[in-house]
Structures are given as structure tokens and as C-alpha cells.
């Protein structure tokens, strides 16, 4: 039974959705967001989606800094993390907070104090985001070859006027064409960046306008921007918090919705005392922009404006990524090399002109002609069509990937995929089908399959057998149904249990179907009225639900006979399910095979541990179900208050009755083994990162092929040396497979992390979202990392990875943080890696195609003109036409090239060594193809002149001096025709 008044007792859920409504909302957003994930349509993102990514990242970094030694903290690069880590407002007492800000709770601040603090801290409003429009558009125009093109255009215009005497029309035309190419390149750069997202700058709409404040002993309503640190603010249900504040007083039902920052919609109870060392996670701090959904409180303002968490996170979220993609680095390297060669050749031309031609042949090349010649060298060396061809190639590949249900949110991501050397994959829903099923349960020492338990329950209706197994199975079934956030879809209740639609996460779905096999869960829930819920989260690794009795019908199947007799109206039933390693130490009794409660002695504890290990070694997920009866006299607060929640949390720490263990199987996707094998053949390491038990994770990793060694040969954390050993005694054993848990990661030093990254097969078990982020960053030091995830808590690691990969079924926030979305299944990652490598291969082909004709064969007409006195057989105008039009059209076709046969048999590209343009490609392009194209083009052009009465011998070393029998107009006309022949021959070849 769901009572609206009791839903305020639900705490926020870190990583698993719960209930019908939340699931429906999540899918609606997911569908909507997926419809705008095309390369051309993403422009702005709702802050409520983007802010939680940065909030989680900073929170995890603070968590990590708390776990490390204090001296290591200053080394943290993130300023926001360092500043928020050093805050003490949540750890000091309320009296100390008031003293530090020199304020009285009854009097508030004086006018003098307010004036002084307004001058010191400024108004309580976020600073306007820095306008990067100028910088962005400057980058569009001036990255790559843009500056060279613009400089060339300016110089040509100068050569036209005022230096041209008379002004040459050809120079004007060339200048206009260069300007046109300059703008065309900028347009393609703009198109390539079109897919990048930016949070809307109008975040002020998310902040409140007025607040109730006490100043000079008088309560008044003030505009939120007028608040200063030290103000005493009154908050009631429905208000937005106007600033960061330390709670001084809170009502018992005060709850706050932090979804704008955390992405979690379930409210959090407010407290006066600190509940966490992390400033972002403690409940005694109210954060600006969050909602008070119930109750009331009095708060002390401790931060305003940009110093609030909201202000810091909004600033960080608006900051663009400064890290260049692998493709951008390669293009920059290529631009630097080409421009360096171009400058050397232009220097040679200037030296030749200054030292020889200016004196020996003063009429051959004057200053305007020299300028045009230098610009011609630049035009010849620069493959102006490269940005166009690159953008076209990436767009074509992105569209091909979309047909395979792979969406790349940025064109730059396409090529980065080909460099990925490590894939860190989540387990549930990624490697597995996310269709969990309860296969076995253990009650006391009795282990029985789900089918046999159902049969035993039916058979034991006879009086002689009643009580032997029935009661125990009933109690397991009752806890499985009650401590469960999943619900059946009412429209599918007529279908068989396996076919019914269920709202909720996969684990709760499996438990609900298991419970329903023994009787209607709806009837069971109608007998109990929920009073409190703590949803499962990745830190606690358990879920709590508390109930009061509504009907006595189900009392006998929920509790043992003795407990049922003593249970009265007003008592509370605490139910809990979660990880055995977390809960087993809290148990003091257990339910035996017959359903009776007995002391949880050491022998029984060992038996339970063995059962858990047995399930885990079989690749099954093991959950412990427990309960506790809390009598009315033991509780001092009424349900729905934060004090009641704290009491329940405290009762859950000890004295639990272990009802049973259940084993859940989530089958691997059928294609996973082949996917892992293919990726490994491509030289890509595939690691599993999961929150499951180590033995469970290892068993599944072995089934998936992630771990190829038998369990005895898999290393543990003890195999990682804490310091480098002597070179003579160096460990030479193979570093193949290792299994390491989250708690062990906390104790690794820098050298151990270095050794860990050398392993080929790794399973990270029992990891938290904070540790996922650390894993990504450590492996990025030596490679390109791809990370998969689908939850809100995965967003920071997805954003930090070189390629964040979200599943189409994931949360909006995960999809926003990711660079790529797999709409179908994890197997699509093979296609993505293949296309990523094909893009790089095809870009090399494009460059190899552009350089001979668009660079080498255009360069020699200019040099033969300067050095040997020959006419420039290919005009600068036609050079531009070749680079930007004829070559680009043909180069674009190369982007459709199919993969080479060995594309997934090669190791990933080493981004530090394997260049887009290396010396082998340069020799092939210039020394082979360039000569093959340039020599015939020269021959055809000069042969045409020879056939038309202009022999080559009179042009060689003529430096513009023609014999008298050659008419200048006739010569100019035929030279234009020869230039066209050179152009056509070059284009055809």
C-alpha cells in the first residue's frame, strides 16, 4: 500500500530506479533525449541534465581526497575540489558557525555588517558565463591553414593594389578566391563543432527571488541577491534555497529535493548535525537552488554567489573541454609540418630572388610578382581541401555507424574510437542481459531451487509435513516481496508470471517474480503499511523498508510462530536485503529450515559464508534477506520524521534475523564471448568493472572470456609490489590476470597502479562510482580508454573517459555525459571500433591522394618559374580549384572505402607514435605518386606549346625574354591553354 504521506520517508536512490512513476519518467526523458542525439541537432542541454554530471565528479574527487593522506590534497588539480574539500561549515557545531560569522540567531546581521559583507563578497547572484563567442569563431577561422590563407589573400590584394602597376586582374581574382576558401574552411570547422553541447547560460531562472530573513532583530522579505554570508534565513515547504546554508533548526519532516544538482528526484531529510565528511553529501548543509519539499528550517548562510556549490558547479559545467582529441592532435601535427616546409621553401624563393634574380633579371620578377609567387608556394603546399575532406569523411562514417544503431555525439569521437586500447565495461545490462532470475534459496542449512521450493510448498499442505519447510519458504518469500521497490504492471496481471511487465530495477524484478510464485504479492503488501524506505545505493549496498501492521492475515507467513504471537499493532517490522558481506555482521539470529528463529552461532556463520562463496563462484548474485521486529516501546518518534528514520537506521545496524539467502542469475548476452574475443584479437584490453562480489565477478568474467586463466592462476592485490624491486631481482612472472576489489584499490600506491595497468586481464569487483573514476584516470596515462555505463553515478567516469559509451536504455544524465550511445547492444562496440580504425585508414588514403596533386605537382610549376625562368605552367587560381573542388569530390569517395581485411587484427594505434602522416606516407606521396603525376603533366603542357610553335628550348632560362617571332598575345593565349592541359591531366590522374 502506497500512502502519499509516507512517500516523504523515502530517501534518495544513488543508482537504481525504483517504482512505477520514476521509471516512467525516466524512460520518457530517455526517449526524448535520444531523438536529439544526431550530429546535426544537439545544441543546448537542460542544466538539470548537465549540472549533475559535474556535481558527481566533484563529489567523487572530494571523497577520494578524504581517503588519501592530507599532504596529497594540494596536488589535486581541480580548484573546486580543493576548495570544497577544505570547507568546515558542515563539521563544526552550529554555535561555532554563528561565532565565526559574528551573528546572533535572534538578531541577525546589522546594516553595517551587511554593507561590509556586500562589499567583500558581492551580490548573491551567479556571474554571467564568460562569453566565448569571439574565441570560438576565431578558432573556426584561424585553426588549421586559416591564417596562411588569410595572410596570402591580404598579400595578393596588396600585390594587386597599390603595388600593381598596372593592377593585374588575375591577382584580384586570386585574392577573392583565397578569401572564399578561407570562409569555406571556417564553415566546415563550424559544422564539425556543431555537435558540441553547451549548458544554457540562463541558470538564474533556477534560483529563488525572495527570502525570509532576520536583520536587526526584525524579520523581513528580501530579494535573494541581497543575501550575504551570516544571514539567518527561514525556509518552508515549497521554497527554493537562496544560498548555501548550515541548518540551525529543522522540523522533523524537513526534506529537500536536490535533483537539480544530483539528478536524483527522491528527497533527502535535513539534519542539524553532520552526516558525512563530504560537504556535498552531508544533510546538515542546504544547497542553493534546491527545493524544500516538506517541513521547515532555519539556516545560516555560509556561501553566496559564485562561492556556492551551485555557482561552482555551473561554472565548471560551462567550461569547455580543453583536451584535444586524437584527431585534432594529428591534424595540428600535420599543419605544423606542412607549414614548416612551406616557410622553408618561401625562404628559399626569397633568397634566390634577393641574391640573384633581382640583380640578374630585374624585369622577370618584381615585388608584386614575388608576393604572388610566395603565395603560390603556400597555395601549392597547403592541401586546402583537407578540412573539407576530413569533415566529409567523419560525417559519412558517423552516418554509416548510425545505420548500425551507434550514435556518435561528436564527429571527433569517430576517429578516437580507433585508438581505444582499453575498454572498461560494466557487467549488469552490458555484458549480461539484465534479465535476472532467482534460481535458488537457502534457509538455514537447507538449499533448494526455486522450482523445488514451490513444489515443497504445495506438497507440505498435509498436516504431517506442515512447518518443516513451508514456514521457512514463506518467510523468505514474504521478505522478498515486502523489501522490494518493483511493481507489476496492472495491465499484464493476467499473463504468466514470467511474461508480466514489471516496473523497477532488474534485481527487484527477479525478487518480485520469485515471491509471486508462492502467492499474490499484492495481498501481502496490503497487510503491511510502509512507514520508511532507504533505497538501495552503491555505497550502502542494501535496501531497508519498515512497515506497521495493517491486517493480521499475513502475519503467520511473514514471521515465525513465536514472533507472530507477540507482534501487536504499533510494532514495526524492519526488512532489509542486500550484500551478505555487509549485512552478515549485523545478524544475531537466523531462521532455520522449519521457520523457527535460533541464535546465529559461529558455526552457522561459517556455513552461510560458504553458501555465499558457493553461489558467487558459480557466477550467481547472492542477496541476504533479513528482518527485525521493533516493539512500539523501543521507538520514540512517529513515522515520517527524520528522527524516526535515524532510529530505523540505527536499529538496522544490529540484532537482525537472517531469513535466507537467494541466488540470482543474470545470463550473459549470447554474443559477449565473441565480442570479447574479437576485441582482444584487435589488441584492445577488456576489463570488467562491477559492484558484485569478487567470486561472482570472476566467474562471469571467465564465462565471458575476459579472464582466460583458471581461478588459482588469477592474481590478487598481494601480487602488486609496493615499490620497485632491484633490477637483478625483478619479478619476471607473467602479468596476465588479476582480480582486485574496490577496498583494495584505496590502498594502492603509485607504483602499484603502474604495475596494475600492465595486466592484460583485470576484473574490478565491489567498486564504487568514485573508484570507477579513478580507474579511468589511471589507465589514461598510458592509453586511450573507453568506459561504458548507464546510471547517474556513471556520468563522471563516462565524461572523464576518452570515449564515454552509454547504452540507449541508460539515464539521461549518463547519455549526456557519454560521447557515443549504443542503441542496440554491447556487441555494437566491435562495429564502432572497426569504423574508428577505418576512419583513420581512410584519412591516410585521403591525404595520400591530396598531397601528390594538391601539393607536390602544384609546387613545381612555381619553382620552375622562379629558378629556371619558365612560365608558371599552372596558375594559382587553378591550384585552388584542384585543392578545394576537383580533389575534394574524389577524396570524399575514399571515405566510403570498406575496411581492410586486417583492420581488427592490428593493435590499436599508438597515439604518441603512429602519425596520420609519417615519413613512409610522405615518401610515397611525393617521391612516387607526385613524380608520376607531375612529370606527365609537365610533358603534356609543354608538348602542346611545342606543337603550337612555342618550343621548350626558347622558354628554358628565358626569364620572360621571348624571341621576336612569338606574338605576346598569341603566347599568353596558348600559355593559358597549356595551363588548362596541365590542370586536366593532373585532375584525370
N, C-alpha and C positions, 0 to 999 in steps of 0.2 A: 504494500500500500504506500503510495506516494502522497505525502501531505505537503502542500506548498509551503506551509510554515516551517516544516522541518528541513527543507532543502537548503536553508541557510547553514545547516550543520555540516554541509559537505565542504571538505577542503579541496584546494586546487590539486589537479592531477598533472604530474610532470610529463608523462609521455604516453599515456594510453587514454583513448576516448572512452567515455562511459555514458551509457544511457541513450535512449532513442533520440531525444531532442538534439543533444550535442552532436551526435553522429550525422543527423540530417543536415544540420547547419554546416558542418564541416564539408560534406560532400557537395553541398550547393556551392560553397565558395570554391571548392576544388574544380568543379566543372567550369565555373565561370572563369576562373583564372587560367585554366588550360586553353580556353578559347582565345586568349590574347597572347599566347606564348609564341606566336610566329615571329620570325626575324624582323618583319616589317612593321609590326603593330604595337610593340611594347614601348611605351614612352614614360609613363609615370606610374608610380606604385603607391598604394594607400599606406600612409605611415603606420597604421595598425598592423600591417604585414611586415614592413621593413624594420621598424624600431625593435621588435623582439629579437631579431637576429643579432643585432649589436648588443642588446641588453644581455642576452645569454652569453655571448662571447666574453664580455667584460666580467660577468658574474663568475664564469668558469676560471678566468685568469686570476681573479681575486681568490677564489677557492684554492687554486694551485699555489699562489703566493703564500697563503696561510699555512699550507702544508710544508713549504720549504723553510729553510733557515732564514732568519731575519736579514742577515747580511746580503743575501741573494736578491732581496727585493729591489734595491736601486737599479739592478741590471735590467729590470723589466722595461721594455721599450715603450709600452703603451702608457702614456701620461695619465689618461683617465683611470687606468687600472691602479697605478701607483697612488694617485690622489685619493681614490675611493677606498683603497686598502688601508690608508693611514687614518681614515676618519674614526672618531671615537664616540660620536654622539649616541650610538646605539649601545655602547658598552658601559658608559658611565651612568650614575644614578640621575634621576630627574632633578634632585636638589643640586647636584654638581652642574648639570646642564644650565639650570637657571642662574647659578652663580657665575658661570663662565660668560654668559650673555648679559649679566648685570640687569636682571629683570625680575619683577615680582609677579607671581601668578594672579594676584588680585588687582594690582595696579597697572600692569603692562608697562610699556615704554612711555617716556616723556617726549614732548615735542622736540626738545633739544637732542635727545638720543636719536630720534627718528631722522632729524635733519643731518646729523653727523653720519649716520649709517647709510642714508641715501647717497651722500657724497662719496662714501667709501665703497659701497657695494653696487650702487646704481639701482635702476628700477628693476622690479621683479618681472622681467619680460625677456624672452629669448632674443639674442642678437639675430639680426637678419642674416640668413645664409650668405656666404660670400658669393658674389656673382662671378661665375667663371665663364660667362658667355664669351667675353672678349678672348680669354685664354683658349677656350675650346675652339672658336672659329679661327683663331690664329694658328692653332695646331692643324686644322683642316687644310689651310692654305700653305703652311710652311714646314710641314713634316715631309720627309722623303726628298724628292727632287724639286719641290716647290720653289725654294729660294733661288736655285740655279736658273729655273725657267723665268722667274720674275726679273732677276738681275740681267739675264740675257735679253729679255724684252725691252727693258729700260735702255740697255746699251744700244740695241738696234734702233730704237726710236731716236737716240742721240745721234747715231750714225746717219739717220735719215735727215733730221734737223736738230741742231743747227750745223753739224759738221758736214753734211752732204752738200756739195757744190757742183752741180745742182742736186737737189734731193732725189734719191733713187726710189722709184715707186715700189721696187721689189723689197727694199728694206722696210717700207711701211707695211707691206703685206706680211712680211715675215714677223714683224713686231706684233701685228694684230693676231696672227696665228699662235704665236707664243703665249700671248695673254689668254687666248681662248683655251689653249691646252692647260694653262695654269688653273683656270677656273674649272675645267673638266676634271682634272685630278682632284681638286678640292671637293667637287661634287661626289666623286666616288669615295673619297675618305669620309665624307659626311654620311654617305649611305652605309658604309661599313660600320660606322659608330651608331647608326640609328637604333640598333637593338639594345644599347645600354640603358639601364633604368636609373631613375633618379627619384628620390623621395620628394613629394610635393613640399614646397617651401612654406606653404600656408599652415604650419603646425599651430599657429596661435589659436585657431578655432578649437583645438583640443584642450585649451586651458580655460579655467573659470574667469568670470568677470568681476564678481563682487564677493566679499568675505566678511564674516562677523568677527571683529577684532576688539580687544580691550586695550585702550590707551588712556593714560592719565586717569585710570580708575573708572573710565566710562566705556560702556560697550557701544560700538558704532559699526556701521557698514561701510567698508572701504573698498575701492577698486583694487583688484589683485595686484596690479603693477606697483601700487604704493606700499606693499608689504616690505619689511626689512627683517634681517635676522634678529631674533629676540621678541618678535611679536607673538602675542598669545591669541590663537585663532580657535574659534568654536566651529565644529563641523557636525552636521546632522545628516540623516539619510537623504540621499539624492544629491548631495553637494559633491563637487569636484575639489580635490585638494589643491589649494593655490600655490603651495610651495612645499619643499621637503620639510617635514616636521617630526620632532620627537614627541610621542604621545605622553601626556602628563596624566590624563584620565581617559578611560574608555568605558563605555557601558558594556554590560555582559553580552549584548548581542551585536556589538560593533563589528562589521565585516567590510572588507574593501576589495573592489574589483581592480586588479592590476593588469587586465588583459591588454591595455594599450601598450604596455612595456614587455610583459612576459608572454603574451599570446595565449594565456590560459584564462578561460572565462569564469571558472569557478572561484568564488570569493575566498578571501583569506581573513581570518579573525585578527583583530588588532589587540595588542597587549601593551602593558606599561613596561614590563621587564623584557630584556633582550632574549630572543630565542635562537639566535645564530650569530656567529662571529662575522659572517659576511654581511656587510652593510646593505647589499641589495636583496638579501633573503630574509633578514630579521623582520619580525612582525611588530616591533616597537617603533618602527620608522614608517611614516606615511609619505608616499612619493608623489610629487607634483603631477597633476594630470590624471591621477587615478580617482575612482569613484568610491564614495561611501554608500554602500547598498543597503545597509541597515544599521540601526543604533546611532550612537553619537559619541563624540570625543572632544577633548581639549588638547590642542597641540602647541608646541613651541617651535616656531620657525627657525630652522638651523641653516637653510641654504635657499637662495633666491636666484632667479635669472639663469644665467649660463652655468652657475655652480650647482644647480640641482641635477639629480640623476637624469631627469627628462631632458634638461638642457644639454648635458654632456653627451647623452646617447644620440639625441637629434643631431648634434654637431658631427659626431663620429659617423653617423649614418649618411650624412650628406657629403662626406669626404669621398672623393673618387679613389679607386684602387690605383696606387702608384706603381705597382709591379707590372712590368711589361710582359706580354705573353711571349711564348717561344717564337711565334711567327714575327711579332714586332721586333724582337731582338735580331732575328735573321735578316729581315728587310733593312734594319738600321745598319747592320754589318755590311750588307751588300752596297747600300748607299755610300757608306764611308769609303769602301774600297774603290767603287766606280768614280766617286768624286775626287779621290786622291790621284787616281790615274789621269783623270781629266785635267786636274790642275797641273800635273807634271807635263802633259802634252801641251797645254796652253802656254806654260812657261817656256817650253822648247820653241814653240812658234814665235813667242815674243823675242826670245834670244836671237833666233835666226833673222827675224825682221830687223831688230836693232843693230845686230853686229854685221849683217851682210846686205839684206835686201834694201834697206833704207839708203845705203850708200851706193851699191852696185846697180840697183834697179829702182830708182826713186819713183818712177812713174807706174810701177807694177802694183804695189800695194800701198795706198795712202792710209791715213788714220781711220777714216770710216770703213774702208775695206778691211783693215786689220781687225777692227772691232767685230765686223760681221764674220770674219774668218775664225776669230776666237769663239764667238757664239756658235758658229757652225761646228767647231770641235766639241763644244759642250752638247749641242744637239745630237751630234753623231754618237757620243759616248753614252749619253743617257737614254736608256730604254723607256721613253715617255709612256709607253703603253703598259708598263709593268703594273702600276697600281690598278689600272682598269682590268687587266687580265687576272690579277690576284683576287680582286673583289668578285669578278665574274666567276672565277673558279670556286671560291668559297661558297658563293650563293648557290651555284649549281650543285655542289656536294651537299650543302645543307638541305636543299630540296630533295635530293636523292635519299638522304637519311630520313627525311620526313615520311617518305613513302614506306620506310621500314618502321614507322612509328617511333622515331627518335627525333626529339625536338631540341635543337641547339639554340639557346637564347642569345648567343653572340657568335658572329661569324669567326672570330678569333679562336673560339673554343674548338672549332672543327679540326684545325691543324694540331692544336695542343694534344688532342686525343692520341695522335700518332706517336707522341713522345712519352706516353704514360709507361712507367716502369713498375709501378706498384698499384694494386687495386685493393683497398681496404673495404671489405664487404660486410654489411650487417647480415645476420642469419635469418631472423624471423621475417617472412614475407619477401625476402630477397633470394636467399638460397633455398628456402623452404616455401611450401605452397600457402602457408598461413591458414591452413585448414586443420586445426588441432582437434585431436580426438583423445578422450580418456580411454586407455586400454586396460589399466589395472588399478587396483587399490589395495592398500594394506591396512588392516585393522588389528592392532596388537601385533601378534606374530603370524596372523593369517593373511596371506596374499591371494587374491582372487582376481580373475579377469572381469571386465565389465559385463560380459555375457553370462559368465558363471554366477556372478553376484545377482544378476537379475533372475536367473533360474533358481538359485538358492532361496531368494526372497519369495518366489512363487511356491516352491516346494515346502517351505517352512511354515506354511499356514496351519499344518497339523499341530495339535496341542503338544505332542511329544517333542517336536523339534523347535517349537517357538521359543525364542530367547537365546538360541545358540549363536546364530549368525544374523538373524533378522534385525535385532536391535542395533547391532554394530553397523550394519549396512545402512539402516535407516538414518542413523546419526551422521554418518559421512554424507549421505545424500542430502540431509537437511542443511548442514553447514555449506555444502557445495551450492545449494540453491539460494540460501539466505545471504551469504557473504559473496555477492555476485552482482555486478552492475549491468549485466546483459539482460535483454528482454526479447521475447518472441514478438514477431510482427503478428498482430491480431488477425490479419487477413490470411495468414498461412497456417493457422492452428489446425485446420482440417487435414493437412498433409502429414505424412510420416515425419517423425522427429528429425531424421537426417536431412529432410528436404525443406524443413521450415526455415524461413528467413529470420535471422537474429540480428538485433542491433547491439553492438558492443565490440570490444576487442576480442581477438581470436581465443585467448586463454579463457575468458569468461564465457564465450560461446561454447567451448568444449565442456566446461563445468556445468553449464545450464542444460545442455543436451543430456549429459550424464545423469543429472538429478531428475530430469523429466522422465527418464526411462523407468523410474521407480514410483512415479505418481505425479500428479499435476503440481508444478512449482507455484502456480498462481494461487492455489488453495493454501499452500504452505506460507506464502508471503502475506496472505490475508489474515493469517493467525497472529502475525507479528507486526508491530508498528515500529518503523525505523526512527531512531532518535539521534543517530550520529553516523557519519561516514568519513573515513580517511581513505581517499582513493589511492590506488597503487601508484608508486613513483619509483624512479630508478635509484634513488638514494636509500629509501627505507626498505624497498623490495618486499613490501607486504601491504595488505589491504585490511581495514577494520570496518566493521559495521556493528552498531549497537541497536538493540531492539527492546521494546517493552511488550508485554503480553496483551494481545487484543482478544483472542479466542483460545480456549484451552484445548481445542480439537487436536492440534499438532504437538502438544507438549510432550506426549509419550514417545513420539518418534524423533524428537529433537534432543531430548536429554535422557540420561539414564533413569531407571525407575526411582532411585532414591532422590536424585536431583529434581525430578518432576514433581514428586510428592511435596518437597519443601519450597518449590517455586511459587511465589504469590504475586498478586497484582501489585505493581510498583517496583518489583525487582527488574534488573536489567540483564539481558543476555548479550554478552560481548562475543562476537565471532571474528575470527581472523584467519586469513590464508596468505601464504607467501613462501619465501625461500626457507627450506629446512635449516640451512646453516645459520640463518638469522634468528629463527623462532625456536629452535630446539632447546636453546639455553634458557628460555622463558617458561618451559613446561615443567610442572611439578607432579603431574598425574597423567594417565592415559586411559583410553577406552580399550578394554580387551575384546577378544573375539565374541564374547557373549553380550557385549554392550555395557558391562559394568566398569566403574571407574576404580583404578588401582594406582598406587604410588609409582612414580616414574623413577625406578631404581637404575643403578649404573648399568646392569646387565641389559635392561630394556633399552637404555640409551644407545648402547653399542649395537644392539640389534637394529634399531631404527637407522643408525648411521650406515650400517651395512646395506640395508634395504635401499637407502638413498643412493649409495655408491653403485649398487647393482643397477638401479634404474638409469643413473647417469651414464654408466659405462655402456649401456645399450642405446644411448643417444636419445633417451626419453627425458622430458622435462618433469621434474619432481616438485610437487607442491605439498606443503604441510597444512592441514586443516586443524584448527584448534578453537576452543571456546572457553568462556569463563562466566560463571554466574555471579553477579554483583548484587547483593541484597540492598534493599532500599535504605537501610540504616547506615550503609557504608558510603552513600553518596550525599554530598552536602549542597549541591546546586541542581537547579532544574535543567532539563534538556533544552537545547537551543542556545545556551550561553557559552561563551568561550571558556568559562571556568569548568563547566560540565565536560567540555571537550578535553581540557587539560587533565581532568580526573580520569576520563576513559583512557587517554594515552598513558597515564601513569599505571592504571590497573593492567594494561596490556603488556607491561614490562616483566611481569612475573605471575606465577601461580596459574598458568594456563593448563588446560586439559587437552592433551593431544588426542584428537578424534581419529585421525588416519592420515595416510599418505596416498596421493594419487599420482599416477604416471600418465603423462600426456605425450602423444606422438604428433609431430608436425612433419609429414613426409617431405623429402626433398623434391624439388621440381625435377621432372624426368630428364630435362636437358642439362642439368647442372654439371654432371660429371664430364660431359663432352665439352661444355663451356670452359670449365677449369682446365681441362687437358689442352684445349686449343689456345687459351691464353698463356699457359705455361710453355707451350711449343713456340709461342711468339716472344718468349723471353720476358713475359710480364709475371711478376710475383703476385699471387692472390692470397691475401691474408683474411682471416675471419676475425671480426670484432663483435663480440656479443656480450650480453649481460648474463648469460646462462652459466651453470656450473662448469668447472674445468673439464670434468669427465664427460659431461653431456656434450660440450662443445667439441672435445677431442673426437668422440665417437662420430658425430655428424661430419666433422671435417675429414675424417678418414673415409666415410661413405661418399663424400663429395669429391674426394681426390685432392683436397687441399693439403692434407698430411698423407704422405706416401709410406712413412715408416710405421712399423708396429709400435704400440704404446711403450714397451720397455726402452726403445731407442729414441724416444722423444725427450728432448732436454727440458729441464725446468730452470727457474730463475737462478738456482745454485750453480748452473754451468756458466754464468756470466761473471768473469773475473772483475773485481772492483778496481784493479789497477793493472796497467800493462806490465806483463812479466818480462823477465830478462830475455833478450833476443835468442840466447842459446837454449833457453828452457821454454820457448814459446809453445803455446798449445797448437798442435798441428792436426788435431782431430777434425773430422768433417762437421761443419756447422750447417746441418740440413734442416731439422725440425725442432721446434720449441713450443712449449705450452706455458703461458705466463698469465697470471691473474692481475686484475686491477690493483688490489692492495700491494702486490709485489712491485708494480710499476712505480709506486710512490717512493720506494727506497732505492731506485736505480740511480747511479751517478752518471756523469757524462760519458765516461769510458764504457760503462755497461750498456748505455744506449747505443754507442757506436758499434759495439760487438753485436748487439741485438739486430741492428739494421743489416748485418751481414748474412743473416739467416735467410734461407730460401722459402721455408715453410713456417708460418707463425700463426698460432691461434691465441688471440687475446680474449680471455674469459673474465666474467664478473667485472666488466668495465663500466665506468660511469661516463656520462657525456663530457665531463671535464677531461677525463683521460683520453677519450676519442680525439679531442682537440690536440692534446699533447702528442699523441701517436702520429697524427698527420704532420705536425710541425717537425718532429724528429726525422721522419723519413723524407721530408722535403729537402734536407741538407744535401742529400746525395742522389736525388732523383725527382721525377715528376709523379705526383701522387693523385690518384682518383679515389674519391670517397663516395660510398652510397649511403643513403639514409632516407627516412620518410617522416620522421617525427619532428616536433617543435624543438626538442633538445638536440637534434642532429644538425640544426641550422648553422651553428658556429663552425663545426668541423667541415660542413659542406662548403661554406663560404671560404674557409681558410685553405681548402684543398686546391690544387692546380685545376682540377676538373671535379666539380661537385655534381654528383649524379643522383637525382631524385626519381622515385617511382611515381607514375601518374596517379596512383592511389594515395599518395602522401599528402601531408598537410600543406596548406597554402604557404606557410612560412618556410617549410623545407623546400618547396618548389621555387619560391622567390630567391632563396639563398643559393640554389643549385645553378650550374651552368648548362646542364643538359637534363632532359626529362625522358625517361623510358616509359612509353605509354603501354607497352605490351608486357614484356617480361625481362628478367635479368639477362637472358640469352642475347638480347639486342646489343649488349655491350661488345660482343665479338664483331658484329657488323660496324659498330661505332669505331672500334679500334682499327678495323680494316680500312674504313673510309678515311680515318685520320692519317693513316700512313699513305694511302693513295693520294690524298691532297698534297702531301709533301713531295711524293714522287712526281706527280703531275706538275707541281710548281717548278721542279727542277727541269722538267721537259719544256715547260713554257719559257723559262729563262734561256735554256739551251736553244730554243727556237728564236727568241728575240735577239739574243746577243750577236749572232753572225750577221744577219741582215740589218737589224736595227742598231748595230753598234760598229762592228768591225768593217763591214762593207760600206758604211757611210763615212767612216773615219778617213779612209784612204783617198777619196776624192779631194778632201780638204788638204791633206798633207801633200799630195802630188801637186796641188795648186800652189802651195806655199814654197815647197822645196825645189820642185822640178819645173816650175813655171808653166805647167799645163793648165788649161781652163778647168774650173770646178765642174766636173762632168755630171755631178748630181747636186741640184740646187738645195739649199737649206729648207725651202718650202716643201719639196718632195720628201726630204728626210722626215719631216713632221708627219706627212701623210702616211708614210710607211709605218712609223712607230705607233701612231695613235689610231689608225683606221685599218689599213690592209693587214698588218701583222696581228693586231688585236683580235680581229674576227677569226683568223686561223688559230691563234693561240687559245682562244676560248674553247674551240673544239677539243683541244687536248685535255680539257678538264673533264671530258666525258670518257677519257681513256679508262678501260677496265683494269682491275688490279693485276699486278704481275703474279705469276704462279707462286712465288715465294714470299709474298707480302706478309703472311702470318707465320713464316718460318724464320724470319730475321729477328734479331734482338732489337729492342726499342732504340730509337735514335738517341745518341748521347748529345744532349742539348749544349754541352760545353765544347764538344769536339766536332760533331758531324754538322757541317755547314750546308746551308742551302746552295751556296756557290763555293765549291772548293777548287783546288788547283787542277784536278783532273777534268772537271767540267769546263774550266776556263781554257785549258789546252785544246779540248775537243771543239769548243765553240769557236775559238779564234784560230787555232792552228790547223784545224781540219775543215770544219764547215765554213768558217769565214773565208778561207782561201778558195774553197770550191765555189762559193757564191761570188766573191769579189772579182777573181780573175776572169771568169767568163763574162761578167757584166762589163768590165773594162774593155774586154776584147770586142764585144758586140757594139758598144758605143763608138769606139774609135774606128772599127771596121766600117761602120755606117758613114762616118765622116770621110774616111778614105774613099769609099765608093762615090761620094758626092764631091770629090775634088779637093778635099782638105786632108792631105797626107799627115800621118802622125809625126814624120820627121821635122815638119815645119813648126809643129806645136811643142816638141820636146825642147826644153830650156829656152823657149821663146820669150817668156815673161811679158806677154802681151804684144810683142812686136811681130806683126804678120806681114808676109810678102805683099807687095803692091797689087798682085794679080788676084788677091782674095778680097771680094767686096765685104766690108764690115757688116752691112745689113744681112747679106746672104749668110755670112759666118755666124751671126747671132741667131738667125732663124734655124740654121742646121744644128747649132750647138744646143738649142732648146729641144730639138727633135732627138738628138743623141742622148740628152739627159733623160728624156722620156723613155728611150730604149733601155738605158741603164736601169731606170725605175721599174719598167715592166719586167725585164729579165730578172731583177732582184726579187720582185713580188712572186713571179712564177716559180722561181727556185725555192 
